[in-house]
Amino acid sequence: RIELGNVITSAVDLTETRLAEAGVTMDWTAPKTPYYVKAGEVRLGQVFVNLITNAADAMQGQAGEKTIRIRCHAGERLMVDVRDTGPGITDPEKIFEPFYSTKAVGSAEGMGLGLSISYGLIESFGGKITGRNASKTEGARGAVFTVELERWREESSV
């Protein structure tokens, strides 16, 4: 049983220095209502750290607005949108494949495993993660990753 807002806040705190150095503004306010999900706290936190740092990387060297916005949406399942104001996703159908990366070959920026690992972690919690480009109503700029998680139900503890 994990409180989702606390996990995201911790991920935001862990990436604060990196975002400040990159000139990225974080737009996140924890929900007033606690939302409990079925997950592993450290592993779920790592997913959000990965999404935040990937968003910052996507906006590196970009002039103008550099913002990451995180929002929770409550429904039958809990949804978290992580949206950036970067260039968007070139190949949305490939982003969760192992070793897929938009970073330069041979760069020290990573191996293209973060989203693949995040995908596996979210699935292990019974959830789902998707990535897409922002729609026109969202400003038509940037990428949006949505993490969908099962709500904690008291019967889950049995």
Buried (B, 14 or more C-beta within 10 A) or exposed (E): EBBBBBBBBBBBEBBEEBBEEBEBEBEBEBBEEEBBBBBBEEBBBBBBBBBBBBBBBBBEEBEEBBBBBBBBEEEEBBBBBBBBBBBBBEEEEEBBBEEBBBBEEEEEEEEBBBBBBBBBBBEEBBBBBBBBBBEEEBEEBBBBBBBBBBBBEEEEEE
